[in-house]
Structures are given as C-alpha cells and as structure tokens.
Amino acid sequence: MIRIAVILFIVALIAGALGLSGVMSAAANIAYVLAAIAIILFIIGAITGRKV
C-alpha cells in the first residue's frame, strides 16, 4: 500500500511539473489517503502484535 502511495506521489510531482493541476491534486489526495491508511494499519499491528 505504501508502494502505491509513493507511486502516486511521484505521478503528482510529474503532473505538477507539466502543469496538469487536476491530475496532480487527484493523485496527491489518493496517495495521502493510502499513506494514512497504511500508517494506521501499521500502528494497529504494532499495538496488537499481529500482522494486519
């Protein structure tokens, strides 16, 4: 999940450099949500001691 978030952040950076603000904002928002979900799942897994 983190891999997809990083790829979308890279897509957002490239889209921003090319001036495609709509694609940039969509990719950045999706990447932000995926990264937040991955961090939350990691914290839950660390607290419970299980893989989630």
PQR file of N, CA, C, O and H, with PARSE charges and radii, in Angstrom:
ATOM      1  N   MET A   1       0.825  -1.186   0.000 -0.4000 1.5000
ATOM      2  CA  MET A   1       0.000   0.000   0.000 -0.0000 2.0000
ATOM      3  C   MET A   1       0.872   1.255   0.000  0.5500 1.7000
ATOM      4  O   MET A   1       0.555   2.253  -0.646 -0.5500 1.4000
ATOM      5  N   ILE A   2       1.973   1.177   0.739 -0.4000 1.5000
ATOM      6  CA  ILE A   2       2.888   2.314   0.750 -0.0000 2.0000
ATOM      7  C   ILE A   2       3.502   2.498  -0.637  0.5500 1.7000
ATOM      8  O   ILE A   2       3.731   3.626  -1.073 -0.5500 1.4000
ATOM      9  H   ILE A   2       2.231   0.366   1.264  0.4000 1.0000
ATOM     10  N   ARG A   3       3.770   1.379  -1.334 -0.4000 1.5000
ATOM     11  CA  ARG A   3       4.354   1.463  -2.675 -0.0000 2.0000
ATOM     12  C   ARG A   3       3.426   2.227  -3.615  0.5500 1.7000
ATOM     13  O   ARG A   3       3.883   3.065  -4.392 -0.5500 1.4000
ATOM     14  H   ARG A   3       3.584   0.463  -0.980  0.4000 1.0000
ATOM     15  N   ILE A   4       2.130   1.943  -3.548 -0.4000 1.5000
ATOM     16  CA  ILE A   4       1.163   2.633  -4.405 -0.0000 2.0000
ATOM     17  C   ILE A   4       1.112   4.115  -4.044  0.5500 1.7000
ATOM     18  O   ILE A   4       1.029   4.967  -4.929 -0.5500 1.4000
ATOM     19  H   ILE A   4       1.759   1.262  -2.917  0.4000 1.0000
ATOM     20  N   ALA A   5       1.161   4.424  -2.757 -0.4000 1.5000
ATOM     21  CA  ALA A   5       1.136   5.818  -2.327 -0.0000 2.0000
ATOM     22  C   ALA A   5       2.359   6.567  -2.847  0.5500 1.7000
ATOM     23  O   ALA A   5       2.243   7.709  -3.293 -0.5500 1.4000
ATOM     24  H   ALA A   5       1.229   3.732  -2.038  0.4000 1.0000
ATOM     25  N   VAL A   6       3.527   5.935  -2.794 -0.4000 1.5000
ATOM     26  CA  VAL A   6       4.744   6.584  -3.290 -0.0000 2.0000
ATOM     27  C   VAL A   6       4.661   6.799  -4.801  0.5500 1.7000
ATOM     28  O   VAL A   6       5.058   7.848  -5.307 -0.5500 1.4000
ATOM     29  H   VAL A   6       3.622   5.007  -2.432  0.4000 1.0000
ATOM     30  N   ILE A   7       4.144   5.801  -5.518 -0.4000 1.5000
ATOM     31  CA  ILE A   7       3.993   5.954  -6.967 -0.0000 2.0000
ATOM     32  C   ILE A   7       3.052   7.107  -7.292  0.5500 1.7000
ATOM     33  O   ILE A   7       3.317   7.888  -8.207 -0.5500 1.4000
ATOM     34  H   ILE A   7       3.822   4.948  -5.108  0.4000 1.0000
ATOM     35  N   LEU A   8       1.958   7.216  -6.550 -0.4000 1.5000
ATOM     36  CA  LEU A   8       1.014   8.310  -6.801 -0.0000 2.0000
ATOM     37  C   LEU A   8       1.607   9.665  -6.442  0.5500 1.7000
ATOM     38  O   LEU A   8       1.299  10.660  -7.097 -0.5500 1.4000
ATOM     39  H   LEU A   8       1.743   6.582  -5.807  0.4000 1.0000
ATOM     40  N   PHE A   9       2.462   9.725  -5.402 -0.4000 1.5000
ATOM     41  CA  PHE A   9       3.144  10.977  -5.104 -0.0000 2.0000
ATOM     42  C   PHE A   9       4.067  11.370  -6.248  0.5500 1.7000
ATOM     43  O   PHE A   9       4.161  12.549  -6.589 -0.5500 1.4000
ATOM     44  H   PHE A   9       2.712   8.916  -4.870  0.4000 1.0000
ATOM     45  N   ILE A  10       4.749  10.399  -6.845 -0.4000 1.5000
ATOM     46  CA  ILE A  10       5.626  10.683  -7.981 -0.0000 2.0000
ATOM     47  C   ILE A  10       4.814  11.153  -9.180  0.5500 1.7000
ATOM     48  O   ILE A  10       5.210  12.091  -9.873 -0.5500 1.4000
ATOM     49  H   ILE A  10       4.673   9.441  -6.569  0.4000 1.0000
ATOM     50  N   VAL A  11       3.673  10.499  -9.426 -0.4000 1.5000
ATOM     51  CA  VAL A  11       2.782  10.937 -10.506 -0.0000 2.0000
ATOM     52  C   VAL A  11       2.319  12.370 -10.262  0.5500 1.7000
ATOM     53  O   VAL A  11       2.254  13.170 -11.195 -0.5500 1.4000
ATOM     54  H   VAL A  11       3.352   9.738  -8.863  0.4000 1.0000
ATOM     55  N   ALA A  12       1.999  12.695  -9.014 -0.4000 1.5000
ATOM     56  CA  ALA A  12       1.568  14.054  -8.689 -0.0000 2.0000
ATOM     57  C   ALA A  12       2.680  15.062  -8.941  0.5500 1.7000
ATOM     58  O   ALA A  12       2.420  16.156  -9.442 -0.5500 1.4000
ATOM     59  H   ALA A  12       2.052  12.046  -8.256  0.4000 1.0000
ATOM     60  N   LEU A  13       3.912  14.708  -8.602 -0.4000 1.5000
ATOM     61  CA  LEU A  13       5.035  15.616  -8.848 -0.0000 2.0000
ATOM     62  C   LEU A  13       5.256  15.841 -10.343  0.5500 1.7000
ATOM     63  O   LEU A  13       5.484  16.970 -10.779 -0.5500 1.4000
ATOM     64  H   LEU A  13       4.123  13.819  -8.195  0.4000 1.0000
ATOM     65  N   ILE A  14       5.187  14.764 -11.125 -0.4000 1.5000
ATOM     66  CA  ILE A  14       5.372  14.896 -12.574 -0.0000 2.0000
ATOM     67  C   ILE A  14       4.235  15.701 -13.188  0.5500 1.7000
ATOM     68  O   ILE A  14       4.465  16.558 -14.041 -0.5500 1.4000
ATOM     69  H   ILE A  14       5.002  13.847 -10.771  0.4000 1.0000
ATOM     70  N   ALA A  15       3.006  15.425 -12.753 -0.4000 1.5000
ATOM     71  CA  ALA A  15       1.859  16.175 -13.272 -0.0000 2.0000
ATOM     72  C   ALA A  15       1.957  17.652 -12.902  0.5500 1.7000
ATOM     73  O   ALA A  15       1.594  18.520 -13.696 -0.5500 1.4000
ATOM     74  H   ALA A  15       2.819  14.729 -12.060  0.4000 1.0000
ATOM     75  N   GLY A  16       2.443  17.931 -11.711 -0.4000 1.5000
ATOM     76  CA  GLY A  16       2.622  19.330 -11.307 -0.0000 2.0000
ATOM     77  C   GLY A  16       3.676  20.025 -12.144  0.5500 1.7000
ATOM     78  O   GLY A  16       3.526  21.196 -12.493 -0.5500 1.4000
ATOM     79  H   GLY A  16       2.738  17.225 -11.067  0.4000 1.0000
ATOM     80  N   ALA A  17       4.750  19.303 -12.471 -0.4000 1.5000
ATOM     81  CA  ALA A  17       5.806  19.882 -13.296 -0.0000 2.0000
ATOM     82  C   ALA A  17       5.306  20.148 -14.715  0.5500 1.7000
ATOM     83  O   ALA A  17       5.760  21.086 -15.371 -0.5500 1.4000
ATOM     84  H   ALA A  17       4.872  18.351 -12.188  0.4000 1.0000
ATOM     85  N   LEU A  18       4.372  19.323 -15.186 -0.4000 1.5000
ATOM     86  CA  LEU A  18       3.830  19.511 -16.534 -0.0000 2.0000
ATOM     87  C   LEU A  18       2.641  20.470 -16.568  0.5500 1.7000
ATOM     88  O   LEU A  18       2.126  20.785 -17.641 -0.5500 1.4000
ATOM     89  H   LEU A  18       4.003  18.561 -14.653  0.4000 1.0000
ATOM     90  N   GLY A  19       2.211  20.925 -15.416 -0.4000 1.5000
ATOM     91  CA  GLY A  19       1.120  21.888 -15.362 -0.0000 2.0000
ATOM     92  C   GLY A  19      -0.268  21.269 -15.358  0.5500 1.7000
ATOM     93  O   GLY A  19      -1.248  21.963 -15.628 -0.5500 1.4000
ATOM     94  H   GLY A  19       2.628  20.669 -14.544  0.4000 1.0000
ATOM     95  N   LEU A  20      -0.374  20.000 -15.063 -0.4000 1.5000
ATOM     96  CA  LEU A  20      -1.671  19.321 -15.018 -0.0000 2.0000
ATOM     97  C   LEU A  20      -2.188  19.323 -13.577  0.5500 1.7000
ATOM     98  O   LEU A  20      -2.069  18.331 -12.859 -0.5500 1.4000
ATOM     99  H   LEU A  20       0.422  19.436 -14.843  0.4000 1.0000
ATOM    100  N   SER A  21      -2.752  20.436 -13.181 -0.4000 1.5000
ATOM    101  CA  SER A  21      -3.113  20.610 -11.771 -0.0000 2.0000
ATOM    102  C   SER A  21      -4.233  19.665 -11.323  0.5500 1.7000
ATOM    103  O   SER A  21      -4.249  19.244 -10.166 -0.5500 1.4000
ATOM    104  H   SER A  21      -2.848  21.242 -13.765  0.4000 1.0000
ATOM    105  N   GLY A  22      -5.161  19.327 -12.207 -0.4000 1.5000
ATOM    106  CA  GLY A  22      -6.250  18.417 -11.832 -0.0000 2.0000
ATOM    107  C   GLY A  22      -5.737  17.025 -11.530  0.5500 1.7000
ATOM    108  O   GLY A  22      -6.120  16.418 -10.530 -0.5500 1.4000
ATOM    109  H   GLY A  22      -5.149  19.668 -13.147  0.4000 1.0000
ATOM    110  N   VAL A  23      -4.870  16.517 -12.393 -0.4000 1.5000
ATOM    111  CA  VAL A  23      -4.279  15.195 -12.183 -0.0000 2.0000
ATOM    112  C   VAL A  23      -3.398  15.219 -10.946  0.5500 1.7000
ATOM    113  O   VAL A  23      -3.379  14.270 -10.162 -0.5500 1.4000
ATOM    114  H   VAL A  23      -4.558  17.010 -13.205  0.4000 1.0000
ATOM    115  N   MET A  24      -2.677  16.306 -10.783 -0.4000 1.5000
ATOM    116  CA  MET A  24      -1.768  16.430  -9.641 -0.0000 2.0000
ATOM    117  C   MET A  24      -2.541  16.370  -8.325  0.5500 1.7000
ATOM    118  O   MET A  24      -2.155  15.639  -7.413 -0.5500 1.4000
ATOM    119  H   MET A  24      -2.692  17.076 -11.420  0.4000 1.0000
ATOM    120  N   SER A  25      -3.607  17.120  -8.224 -0.4000 1.5000
ATOM    121  CA  SER A  25      -4.344  17.152  -6.961 -0.0000 2.0000
ATOM    122  C   SER A  25      -5.038  15.821  -6.686  0.5500 1.7000
ATOM    123  O   SER A  25      -5.094  15.379  -5.539 -0.5500 1.4000
ATOM    124  H   SER A  25      -3.921  17.714  -8.964  0.4000 1.0000
ATOM    125  N   ALA A  26      -5.566  15.177  -7.728 -0.4000 1.5000
ATOM    126  CA  ALA A  26      -6.229  13.886  -7.534 -0.0000 2.0000
ATOM    127  C   ALA A  26      -5.232  12.827  -7.080  0.5500 1.7000
ATOM    128  O   ALA A  26      -5.510  12.077  -6.145 -0.5500 1.4000
ATOM    129  H   ALA A  26      -5.521  15.536  -8.660  0.4000 1.0000
ATOM    130  N   ALA A  27      -4.077  12.757  -7.731 -0.4000 1.5000
ATOM    131  CA  ALA A  27      -3.066  11.765  -7.370 -0.0000 2.0000
ATOM    132  C   ALA A  27      -2.526  12.024  -5.970  0.5500 1.7000
ATOM    133  O   ALA A  27      -2.299  11.084  -5.209 -0.5500 1.4000
ATOM    134  H   ALA A  27      -3.851  13.367  -8.491  0.4000 1.0000
ATOM    135  N   ALA A  28      -2.319  13.285  -5.628 -0.4000 1.5000
ATOM    136  CA  ALA A  28      -1.808  13.621  -4.305 -0.0000 2.0000
ATOM    137  C   ALA A  28      -2.818  13.266  -3.216  0.5500 1.7000
ATOM    138  O   ALA A  28      -2.436  12.763  -2.159 -0.5500 1.4000
ATOM    139  H   ALA A  28      -2.503  14.049  -6.247  0.4000 1.0000
ATOM    140  N   ASN A  29      -4.084  13.518  -3.459 -0.4000 1.5000
ATOM    141  CA  ASN A  29      -5.109  13.194  -2.464 -0.0000 2.0000
ATOM    142  C   ASN A  29      -5.240  11.689  -2.258  0.5500 1.7000
ATOM    143  O   ASN A  29      -5.352  11.225  -1.123 -0.5500 1.4000
ATOM    144  H   ASN A  29      -4.395  13.926  -4.318  0.4000 1.0000
ATOM    145  N   ILE A  30      -5.228  10.928  -3.344 -0.4000 1.5000
ATOM    146  CA  ILE A  30      -5.318   9.472  -3.224 -0.0000 2.0000
ATOM    147  C   ILE A  30      -4.096   8.928  -2.497  0.5500 1.7000
ATOM    148  O   ILE A  30      -4.225   8.057  -1.636 -0.5500 1.4000
ATOM    149  H   ILE A  30      -5.138  11.304  -4.266  0.4000 1.0000
ATOM    150  N   ALA A  31      -2.916   9.431  -2.831 -0.4000 1.5000
ATOM    151  CA  ALA A  31      -1.690   8.974  -2.177 -0.0000 2.0000
ATOM    152  C   ALA A  31      -1.709   9.307  -0.694  0.5500 1.7000
ATOM    153  O   ALA A  31      -1.256   8.507   0.125 -0.5500 1.4000
ATOM    154  H   ALA A  31      -2.811  10.139  -3.530  0.4000 1.0000
ATOM    155  N   TYR A  32      -2.226  10.474  -0.338 -0.4000 1.5000
ATOM    156  CA  TYR A  32      -2.303  10.872   1.067 -0.0000 2.0000
ATOM    157  C   TYR A  32      -3.215   9.927   1.854  0.5500 1.7000
ATOM    158  O   TYR A  32      -2.880   9.511   2.964 -0.5500 1.4000
ATOM    159  H   TYR A  32      -2.594  11.124  -1.003  0.4000 1.0000
ATOM    160  N   VAL A  33      -4.360   9.595   1.276 -0.4000 1.5000
ATOM    161  CA  VAL A  33      -5.300   8.700   1.950 -0.0000 2.0000
ATOM    162  C   VAL A  33      -4.694   7.305   2.114  0.5500 1.7000
ATOM    163  O   VAL A  33      -4.795   6.707   3.185 -0.5500 1.4000
ATOM    164  H   VAL A  33      -4.632   9.933   0.375  0.4000 1.0000
ATOM    165  N   LEU A  34      -4.063   6.784   1.055 -0.4000 1.5000
ATOM    166  CA  LEU A  34      -3.452   5.456   1.145 -0.0000 2.0000
ATOM    167  C   LEU A  34      -2.324   5.426   2.164  0.5500 1.7000
ATOM    168  O   LEU A  34      -2.187   4.454   2.907 -0.5500 1.4000
ATOM    169  H   LEU A  34      -3.980   7.269   0.184  0.4000 1.0000
ATOM    170  N   ALA A  35      -1.516   6.478   2.207 -0.4000 1.5000
ATOM    171  CA  ALA A  35      -0.425   6.528   3.188 -0.0000 2.0000
ATOM    172  C   ALA A  35      -0.988   6.588   4.609  0.5500 1.7000
ATOM    173  O   ALA A  35      -0.454   5.945   5.512 -0.5500 1.4000
ATOM    174  H   ALA A  35      -1.627   7.268   1.604  0.4000 1.0000
ATOM    175  N   ALA A  36      -2.051   7.347   4.813 -0.4000 1.5000
ATOM    176  CA  ALA A  36      -2.657   7.441   6.141 -0.0000 2.0000
ATOM    177  C   ALA A  36      -3.233   6.092   6.573  0.5500 1.7000
ATOM    178  O   ALA A  36      -3.079   5.693   7.728 -0.5500 1.4000
ATOM    179  H   ALA A  36      -2.486   7.870   4.080  0.4000 1.0000
ATOM    180  N   ILE A  37      -3.892   5.393   5.656 -0.4000 1.5000
ATOM    181  CA  ILE A  37      -4.441   4.071   5.983 -0.0000 2.0000
ATOM    182  C   ILE A  37      -3.320   3.101   6.323  0.5500 1.7000
ATOM    183  O   ILE A  37      -3.437   2.326   7.273 -0.5500 1.4000
ATOM    184  H   ILE A  37      -4.017   5.717   4.718  0.4000 1.0000
ATOM    185  N   ALA A  38      -2.234   3.135   5.555 -0.4000 1.5000
ATOM    186  CA  ALA A  38      -1.109   2.234   5.810 -0.0000 2.0000
ATOM    187  C   ALA A  38      -0.484   2.508   7.174  0.5500 1.7000
ATOM    188  O   ALA A  38      -0.122   1.572   7.887 -0.5500 1.4000
ATOM    189  H   ALA A  38      -2.139   3.764   4.783  0.4000 1.0000
ATOM    190  N   ILE A  39      -0.357   3.768   7.539 -0.4000 1.5000
ATOM    191  CA  ILE A  39       0.221   4.111   8.846 -0.0000 2.0000
ATOM    192  C   ILE A  39      -0.694   3.651   9.978  0.5500 1.7000
ATOM    193  O   ILE A  39      -0.224   3.127  10.988 -0.5500 1.4000
ATOM    194  H   ILE A  39      -0.652   4.528   6.960  0.4000 1.0000
ATOM    195  N   ILE A  40      -1.999   3.846   9.807 -0.4000 1.5000
ATOM    196  CA  ILE A  40      -2.951   3.410  10.833 -0.0000 2.0000
ATOM    197  C   ILE A  40      -2.905   1.891  10.996  0.5500 1.7000
ATOM    198  O   ILE A  40      -2.912   1.389  12.120 -0.5500 1.4000
ATOM    199  H   ILE A  40      -2.381   4.272   8.987  0.4000 1.0000
ATOM    200  N   LEU A  41      -2.857   1.154   9.878 -0.4000 1.5000
ATOM    201  CA  LEU A  41      -2.768  -0.302   9.964 -0.0000 2.0000
ATOM    202  C   LEU A  41      -1.458  -0.741  10.607  0.5500 1.7000
ATOM    203  O   LEU A  41      -1.435  -1.718  11.356 -0.5500 1.4000
ATOM    204  H   LEU A  41      -2.851   1.562   8.965  0.4000 1.0000
ATOM    205  N   PHE A  42      -0.378  -0.038  10.327 -0.4000 1.5000
ATOM    206  CA  PHE A  42       0.909  -0.362  10.952 -0.0000 2.0000
ATOM    207  C   PHE A  42       0.849  -0.158  12.458  0.5500 1.7000
ATOM    208  O   PHE A  42       1.359  -0.984  13.215 -0.5500 1.4000
ATOM    209  H   PHE A  42      -0.396   0.755   9.718  0.4000 1.0000
ATOM    210  N   ILE A  43       0.235   0.926  12.897 -0.4000 1.5000
ATOM    211  CA  ILE A  43       0.135   1.202  14.341 -0.0000 2.0000
ATOM    212  C   ILE A  43      -0.734   0.144  15.018  0.5500 1.7000
ATOM    213  O   ILE A  43      -0.395  -0.344  16.096 -0.5500 1.4000
ATOM    214  H   ILE A  43      -0.180   1.596  12.282  0.4000 1.0000
ATOM    215  N   ILE A  44      -1.854  -0.209  14.384 -0.4000 1.5000
ATOM    216  CA  ILE A  44      -2.718  -1.249  14.949 -0.0000 2.0000
ATOM    217  C   ILE A  44      -1.962  -2.563  15.050  0.5500 1.7000
ATOM    218  O   ILE A  44      -2.050  -3.252  16.067 -0.5500 1.4000
ATOM    219  H   ILE A  44      -2.130   0.187  13.508  0.4000 1.0000
ATOM    220  N   GLY A  45      -1.221  -2.917  14.008 -0.4000 1.5000
ATOM    221  CA  GLY A  45      -0.439  -4.143  14.033 -0.0000 2.0000
ATOM    222  C   GLY A  45       0.650  -4.122  15.085  0.5500 1.7000
ATOM    223  O   GLY A  45       0.934  -5.147  15.704 -0.5500 1.4000
ATOM    224  H   GLY A  45      -1.149  -2.357  13.183  0.4000 1.0000
ATOM    225  N   ALA A  46       1.270  -2.958  15.300 -0.4000 1.5000
ATOM    226  CA  ALA A  46       2.320  -2.848  16.313 -0.0000 2.0000
ATOM    227  C   ALA A  46       1.755  -2.972  17.724  0.5500 1.7000
ATOM    228  O   ALA A  46       2.392  -3.548  18.606 -0.5500 1.4000
ATOM    229  H   ALA A  46       1.039  -2.125  14.797  0.4000 1.0000
ATOM    230  N   ILE A  47       0.564  -2.432  17.932 -0.4000 1.5000
ATOM    231  CA  ILE A  47      -0.053  -2.481  19.260 -0.0000 2.0000
ATOM    232  C   ILE A  47      -0.533  -3.900  19.576  0.5500 1.7000
ATOM    233  O   ILE A  47      -0.315  -4.399  20.680 -0.5500 1.4000
ATOM    234  H   ILE A  47       0.047  -1.964  17.215  0.4000 1.0000
ATOM    235  N   THR A  48      -1.175  -4.540  18.621 -0.4000 1.5000
ATOM    236  CA  THR A  48      -1.730  -5.861  18.875 -0.0000 2.0000
ATOM    237  C   THR A  48      -0.705  -6.977  18.706  0.5500 1.7000
ATOM    238  O   THR A  48      -0.914  -8.092  19.184 -0.5500 1.4000
ATOM    239  H   THR A  48      -1.352  -4.135  17.724  0.4000 1.0000
ATOM    240  N   GLY A  49       0.382  -6.687  18.040 -0.4000 1.5000
ATOM    241  CA  GLY A  49       1.418  -7.703  17.840 -0.0000 2.0000
ATOM    242  C   GLY A  49       1.097  -8.671  16.734  0.5500 1.7000
ATOM    243  O   GLY A  49       1.742  -9.714  16.623 -0.5500 1.4000
ATOM    244  H   GLY A  49       0.552  -5.781  17.652  0.4000 1.0000
ATOM    245  N   ARG A  50       0.111  -8.354  15.907 -0.4000 1.5000
ATOM    246  CA  ARG A  50      -0.268  -9.214  14.783 -0.0000 2.0000
ATOM    247  C   ARG A  50      -0.070  -8.462  13.479  0.5500 1.7000
ATOM    248  O   ARG A  50      -0.006  -7.233  13.446 -0.5500 1.4000
ATOM    249  H   ARG A  50      -0.413  -7.507  15.997  0.4000 1.0000
ATOM    250  N   LYS A  51       0.026  -9.235  12.409 -0.4000 1.5000
ATOM    251  CA  LYS A  51       0.027  -8.618  11.085 -0.0000 2.0000
ATOM    252  C   LYS A  51      -1.403  -8.336  10.707  0.5500 1.7000
ATOM    253  O   LYS A  51      -2.283  -9.176  10.897 -0.5500 1.4000
ATOM    254  H   LYS A  51      -0.026 -10.233  12.436  0.4000 1.0000
ATOM    255  N   VAL A  52      -1.642  -7.147  10.168 -0.4000 1.5000
ATOM    256  CA  VAL A  52      -2.994  -6.765   9.779 -0.0000 2.0000
ATOM    257  C   VAL A  52      -3.085  -6.820   8.288  0.5500 1.7000
ATOM    258  O   VAL A  52      -4.141  -6.537   7.723 -0.5500 1.4000
ATOM    259  H   VAL A  52      -0.927  -6.464  10.014  0.4000 1.0000
TER
END
